[in-house]
Amino acid sequence: MKNSLTIMLLLLANIMTWAHNPAWSEQELSKANTAKDVAQLSAQERDIVLYLNLARLYPKKFVEVELLDYYGGNGFESMLSPNRLSLIAELYEADSACALIFDAAQTKEARCLANEQRKNGEVGHTRHKCSRMQGGECCAYGPQTGREIVLQLLIDEGVDDLGHRANCLNNGFGSIGVAIATHPKFDYCAILDFGWGDYNQRTTLRNPAGSKIAEQDKYFEMMTRNVPTQYMSLPRERVISVSTATHTVTNGSTTTTSTETILQYQNGKTITIKD
């Protein structure tokens, strides 16, 4: 039943596409193209950020403009691929997520891994001499263009848990580092490293209010440094505030201090983590 509904949505979307031939407006492209002026990225690396943000900001329109006529640059997807159909259904139901912004430190880490794999021919997330910050990561192999890389990760053909798609659409992520390198076995590899936090709402997310952006970033990273990854990566549940509460108990000459970190999520959930 669910597959039949998805196919009906696909056919309806095709009719809509034929009817008005949708295209991205200059305003939409400008909002999504957050890395357009980053000189250290190649044109295709900047396109990764662009197309990923288009999918996050305008999920329904992304289906019409980019996905309906796409059947796999490497020939491994078909029109009725279950993962492709599930992506169409998910994007049609999805709310807009925040745009990702370029992060130099994450790009440095992504480029380090891409260069390691360019030399050793390995795949996956294993690092030998490269460091990695907390956050999410996607590795893509084969495609060279930013658009193809993003579509491959979103469709996630052959990946049962759709982990790449979940990272790409996770509204808990607010920054990204990207790198593309040649690969001895798959022509090209692309590494995407995601960082926590909605950078478009950093003035409300990162107290104290009135701080400079750099100070807010430092504060947020300090507040979440010891937060277990599972609390920061709940799909579609953005952390909108972080606060701490300190409790001091004095018993004679002995004073004991404990600290709680309180995470408030967009969906209303609150989690308290005690030191």
C-alpha positions in Angstrom: 0.0 0.0 0.0 2.8 2.4 1.0 4.7 1.5 -2.3 1.5 2.1 -4.3 1.0 5.5 -2.7 4.6 6.4 -3.3 4.3 5.5 -7.0 1.1 7.6 -7.2 3.1 10.5 -5.7 5.8 10.0 -8.3 3.4 10.0 -11.2 1.6 13.1 -9.8 4.9 14.8 -9.4 5.9 14.0 -13.0 2.6 15.5 -14.2 3.3 18.7 -12.1 6.8 18.8 -13.6 5.6 18.6 -17.2 3.0 21.2 -16.5 5.1 24.0 -15.2 8.7 22.9 -15.8 10.0 24.0 -12.3 13.4 25.6 -11.9 15.3 27.2 -9.1 14.9 30.9 -8.6 17.8 33.2 -8.1 16.7 33.8 -4.5 16.6 30.1 -3.8 20.0 29.5 -5.3 21.5 32.4 -3.4 20.1 31.2 -0.1 21.4 27.7 -0.6 24.8 28.7 -2.1 26.4 29.4 1.3 29.9 28.4 0.1 30.0 30.3 -3.2 32.8 32.6 -2.0 35.0 30.0 -0.4 38.2 30.0 -2.4 39.7 26.9 -0.8 36.9 24.7 -2.3 36.7 23.6 -5.9 33.7 24.4 -8.0 32.4 20.8 -7.5 33.0 20.9 -3.8 31.0 24.2 -3.6 28.2 22.4 -5.5 28.0 19.7 -2.9 27.1 22.4 -0.4 24.7 24.1 -2.8 22.7 20.9 -3.8 22.7 19.6 -0.2 21.2 22.9 1.0 18.6 23.0 -1.8 17.4 19.5 -0.6 17.3 20.7 3.0 15.7 24.1 2.4 13.3 23.2 -0.3 12.7 19.4 0.0 9.5 19.2 -2.1 10.8 21.3 -4.9 14.1 19.4 -4.9 12.1 16.3 -5.9 10.6 18.1 -8.9 13.7 19.9 -10.1 16.5 17.4 -9.3 15.1 14.0 -8.6 12.3 13.0 -10.9 14.5 12.8 -14.0 17.5 11.3 -12.2 18.0 7.5 -12.4 21.6 7.2 -11.3 24.7 8.6 -12.9 26.5 5.3 -12.4 23.5 3.2 -13.6 22.9 1.5 -10.2 19.5 3.1 -9.5 16.3 2.6 -11.5 13.1 4.6 -11.7 11.4 2.2 -9.3 14.3 1.7 -6.9 12.8 1.3 -3.4 15.4 3.8 -2.0 14.7 6.3 -4.7 10.9 6.1 -4.1 11.3 6.3 -0.3 13.4 9.5 -0.8 10.7 11.0 -3.0 8.1 10.2 -0.3 10.3 11.5 2.5 11.1 14.8 0.8 7.5 15.4 0.0 6.6 15.1 3.7 9.7 16.9 5.0 9.8 20.3 6.6 12.5 22.8 5.6 15.8 22.3 7.5 18.5 24.9 8.1 21.2 25.6 5.5 24.6 24.3 6.2 27.5 26.7 6.3 31.1 26.1 5.4 33.5 25.1 8.2 37.3 25.3 7.5 38.3 22.9 10.3 35.8 20.2 9.1 37.0 20.7 5.5 40.6 20.2 6.7 39.6 16.9 8.3 37.6 15.8 5.2 40.4 16.6 2.9 42.9 14.7 5.0 40.8 11.5 4.8 40.1 12.1 1.1 43.9 12.3 0.4 44.6 9.2 2.5 42.1 7.3 0.5 43.5 8.7 -2.8 46.8 7.1 -1.8 45.7 3.9 -0.1 42.6 3.0 -2.1 40.6 2.3 1.1 36.9 3.2 1.6 34.9 4.1 4.7 35.6 6.1 7.8 38.9 4.6 9.0 41.6 7.2 9.6 45.3 6.5 9.9 46.9 9.9 10.4 43.8 12.1 10.2 41.8 13.5 13.1 38.1 13.9 13.2 35.8 16.2 15.2 32.5 15.0 16.7 29.6 15.0 14.2 28.4 13.1 11.2 30.3 11.9 8.1 29.4 10.7 4.7 31.7 9.1 2.2 30.7 8.8 -1.5 32.6 6.9 -4.2 32.3 7.2 -8.0 30.6 10.5 -8.9 32.7 13.5 -9.6 30.1 16.3 -9.7 28.6 17.9 -6.6 25.1 17.2 -7.8 25.7 13.5 -8.5 27.5 13.1 -5.1 24.5 14.6 -3.2 21.9 12.5 -5.1 23.9 9.3 -4.5 24.0 10.0 -0.8 20.3 11.0 -0.6 19.1 7.9 -2.5 21.5 5.7 -0.5 21.1 2.8 -2.8 21.9 -0.5 -1.1 22.2 1.1 2.4 19.5 -0.5 4.6 19.6 2.1 7.4 19.8 5.1 5.0 22.5 6.5 7.2 23.9 8.9 4.5 20.5 10.3 3.9 19.9 10.8 7.6 23.1 12.7 7.9 22.4 14.9 4.9 18.9 15.9 6.1 19.6 16.0 9.9 18.5 19.4 11.1 20.8 19.1 14.1 23.7 19.8 11.8 24.6 23.4 11.0 28.0 23.3 9.4 29.9 21.2 6.8 33.3 20.5 5.5 33.7 18.8 2.1 36.6 17.4 0.0 36.8 15.6 -3.3 39.8 13.6 -4.4 40.6 11.0 -7.1 40.4 7.4 -6.0 42.4 4.4 -7.4 39.4 2.0 -7.4 36.3 4.2 -7.8 37.7 7.2 -9.9 36.6 9.7 -7.2 35.8 9.9 -3.5 34.0 12.6 -1.6 34.1 13.2 2.1 31.4 15.3 3.9 31.9 16.1 7.6 29.0 17.6 9.4 29.1 19.8 12.6 26.5 20.3 15.3 24.2 23.3 15.7 21.9 25.5 13.7 24.2 28.2 12.6 21.3 30.2 11.2 19.9 30.6 14.7 23.2 30.9 16.6 22.2 34.2 18.4 19.4 32.4 20.2 21.0 29.0 20.4 24.3 30.0 21.8 24.1 32.1 25.0 25.2 34.4 26.5 23.2 36.8 24.4 25.1 39.7 22.9 28.4 37.7 22.6 30.4 37.9 19.4 29.8 35.0 17.1 33.3 33.5 17.7 32.6 33.6 21.5 29.2 32.0 21.0 30.8 29.2 19.0 33.4 28.6 21.6 30.7 28.7 24.3 28.5 26.2 22.5 31.4 23.8 21.8 32.4 24.0 25.5 28.8 23.3 26.6 28.4 20.2 24.4 32.0 18.9 24.6 31.1 16.0 27.0 27.6 15.4 25.6 27.3 11.8 24.3 26.9 11.6 20.5 23.5 9.9 20.7 22.0 13.0 22.4 23.2 15.3 19.6 22.2 13.2 16.6 18.5 12.5 17.0 17.1 12.8 13.4 15.1 15.9 12.8 15.3 16.9 16.5 17.4 20.1 16.5 19.0 21.2 19.8 17.7 24.8 20.2 19.2 25.6 23.6 21.9 24.4 25.9 22.2 25.4 29.6 23.9 24.2 32.7 23.0 24.0 36.4 25.5 23.8 39.1 24.7 22.3 42.5 27.0 22.7 45.5 26.5 20.8 48.7 28.6 21.6 51.8 28.9 19.1 54.6 31.2 20.4 57.3 34.6 21.0 55.7 33.7 19.1 52.6 32.1 20.8 49.6 30.8 18.8 46.6 29.9 20.4 43.3 28.0 18.7 40.5 27.0 20.1 37.1 24.0 19.2 34.9 23.8 20.0 31.1 20.3 20.5 29.9 19.5 20.1 26.2 16.2 21.5 24.9 15.1 20.0 21.5 12.9 21.7 18.9 10.2 19.0 19.4 9.9 20.0 23.1 11.9 17.2 24.5 14.4 18.0 27.3 17.3 15.8 28.3 19.4 16.4 31.4 22.9 15.0 31.5 24.7 14.8 34.9 28.4 14.9 35.3 
